[in-house]
Amino acid sequence: MKKHLFALIFGLAVAAVINVGPVNAQNSLTIRVDVPFAFTANDKTFPAGVYRVSPATDSRIAWKIIGEERRLGRSFLLAKTLSSGQRSDPLQLTFHRYRDMHFLVAFNTPSYRVDLPLSRGEKALRRVGNMVAKKTVTAIDTMEKGSH
């Protein structure tokens, strides 16, 4: 119960920060990626399509994923771990695949490697012993923060 309450309070705080004004992240870039399959992120299912991933806060603990088409949806992602990326690291999203289900577990931006916590759905699949395979999708391009 405490976890759910904390997640709710944190989510509301992040939403409040985002609604107050623009994020002041001069060196951050948004990555665009065309995901050719449906996937789950933050226990929310997204259809295949083009998405933008960018920091939601200056601390880079919260990120946002937004579909370029309105029907694709949006969500906030909380980083489990955040580390400095290497320029040679590919700009990509990393998924765990269980048969035909994909779960977003990490992504690389030009500056960061962000690992996400496992979702409830993925944890449930792991408990029943389903095999996991990694799958990556490389970014289409990058754009300056705030551009569309």
C-alpha positions as CSV (number, residue, x, y, z in Angstrom):
1,M,0.0,0.0,0.0
2,K,2.9,2.4,0.8
3,K,4.4,1.8,-2.6
4,H,1.1,2.7,-4.4
5,L,0.7,5.8,-2.2
6,F,4.3,6.9,-2.9
7,A,3.9,6.3,-6.6
8,L,0.7,8.4,-6.7
9,I,2.3,11.2,-4.7
10,F,5.4,11.2,-6.8
11,G,3.3,11.1,-10.0
12,L,1.3,14.1,-8.9
13,A,4.5,16.0,-8.0
14,V,6.0,15.3,-11.4
15,A,2.8,16.4,-13.1
16,A,2.8,19.6,-11.1
17,V,6.4,20.4,-12.0
18,I,5.7,19.8,-15.7
19,N,2.6,22.0,-15.7
20,V,4.4,24.8,-13.9
21,G,6.7,25.6,-16.9
22,P,9.2,24.3,-19.4
23,V,12.0,22.1,-18.3
24,N,15.3,23.9,-18.3
25,A,17.4,21.1,-19.9
26,Q,19.7,22.8,-22.4
27,N,21.9,19.8,-23.1
28,S,19.1,17.3,-23.4
29,L,17.9,15.8,-26.6
30,T,14.7,14.1,-27.4
31,I,15.0,10.8,-29.3
32,R,12.4,9.7,-31.8
33,V,11.9,6.0,-32.4
34,D,9.6,4.0,-34.6
35,V,8.5,1.0,-32.6
36,P,7.1,-1.7,-35.0
37,F,5.1,-3.6,-32.3
38,A,2.8,-3.0,-29.4
39,F,4.5,-2.6,-26.1
40,T,4.0,-1.9,-22.4
41,A,5.7,0.9,-20.5
42,N,4.8,1.8,-16.9
43,D,2.0,-0.8,-17.0
44,K,0.3,1.0,-19.9
45,T,0.0,-0.6,-23.3
46,F,1.0,1.4,-26.4
47,P,0.4,0.5,-30.1
48,A,3.1,0.3,-32.7
49,G,4.1,3.8,-33.9
50,V,6.6,6.7,-33.7
51,Y,7.3,7.9,-30.2
52,R,9.5,10.7,-28.6
53,V,11.3,10.0,-25.3
54,S,12.6,13.1,-23.4
55,P,13.3,14.1,-19.8
56,A,10.3,15.3,-17.8
57,T,12.5,16.9,-15.1
58,D,15.9,18.5,-14.8
59,S,17.0,15.6,-12.5
60,R,16.3,13.1,-15.3
61,I,14.6,10.7,-12.8
62,A,11.3,11.2,-14.6
63,W,11.0,10.8,-18.4
64,K,8.1,11.1,-20.8
65,I,7.2,9.0,-23.7
66,I,4.8,10.6,-26.2
67,G,3.3,9.2,-29.4
68,E,3.6,11.5,-32.4
69,E,0.0,10.7,-33.2
70,R,-2.6,11.5,-30.6
71,R,-4.0,8.0,-30.6
72,L,-0.7,6.5,-29.5
73,G,-0.9,8.1,-26.0
74,R,1.7,9.3,-23.5
75,S,3.1,8.3,-20.2
76,F,5.7,9.2,-17.6
77,L,8.5,6.8,-16.8
78,L,10.4,6.7,-13.5
79,A,14.1,5.7,-13.9
80,K,15.3,2.8,-11.8
81,T,18.9,3.7,-12.6
82,L,20.4,6.5,-14.5
83,S,24.0,6.5,-15.8
84,S,26.0,8.7,-18.1
85,G,25.9,7.3,-21.6
86,Q,28.8,7.0,-24.0
87,R,28.8,8.8,-27.3
88,S,29.3,5.5,-29.0
89,D,26.2,3.9,-27.3
90,P,23.4,3.5,-29.9
91,L,20.3,5.7,-29.4
92,Q,17.8,3.0,-28.8
93,L,15.0,1.6,-26.7
94,T,15.4,-1.9,-25.2
95,F,12.5,-4.3,-24.6
96,H,12.0,-7.6,-23.0
97,R,10.0,-9.9,-25.2
98,Y,7.8,-12.7,-23.9
99,R,6.2,-14.5,-27.0
100,D,4.2,-11.6,-28.5
101,M,4.4,-9.2,-25.5
102,H,7.1,-6.5,-25.3
103,F,8.0,-4.5,-22.2
104,L,10.1,-1.3,-22.3
105,V,13.0,-1.8,-19.9
106,A,15.6,0.7,-20.9
107,F,16.7,3.4,-23.3
108,N,19.8,5.3,-24.4
109,T,19.7,9.0,-25.1
110,P,22.8,11.0,-26.3
111,S,23.7,11.7,-22.7
112,Y,22.2,8.9,-20.5
113,R,21.4,5.2,-20.2
114,V,18.1,4.9,-18.3
115,D,17.0,1.6,-16.8
116,L,13.3,1.3,-15.9
117,P,11.8,-0.9,-13.1
118,L,10.0,-4.1,-14.2
119,S,6.3,-3.6,-14.6
120,R,3.7,-5.7,-12.7
121,G,2.8,-7.4,-15.9
122,E,6.4,-8.4,-16.6
123,K,7.0,-9.6,-13.0
124,A,3.9,-11.8,-13.3
125,L,5.2,-13.4,-16.6
126,R,8.6,-14.0,-14.9
127,R,6.9,-15.7,-12.0
128,V,5.2,-18.3,-14.2
129,G,8.6,-19.0,-15.9
130,N,8.2,-17.5,-19.3
131,M,11.4,-17.1,-21.3
132,V,12.6,-13.6,-21.9
133,A,14.5,-12.3,-25.0
134,K,15.9,-8.8,-25.4
135,K,15.0,-6.7,-28.4
136,T,16.2,-3.3,-29.3
137,V,14.8,-0.6,-31.6
138,T,17.2,2.1,-32.8
139,A,16.2,5.8,-32.8
140,I,15.1,7.5,-36.0
141,D,16.8,10.7,-35.1
142,T,17.2,13.2,-32.3
143,M,15.9,16.7,-31.9
144,E,16.5,19.6,-29.6
145,K,14.4,19.6,-26.5
146,G,11.2,21.4,-27.1
147,S,11.1,21.1,-30.9
148,H,8.4,19.1,-32.7
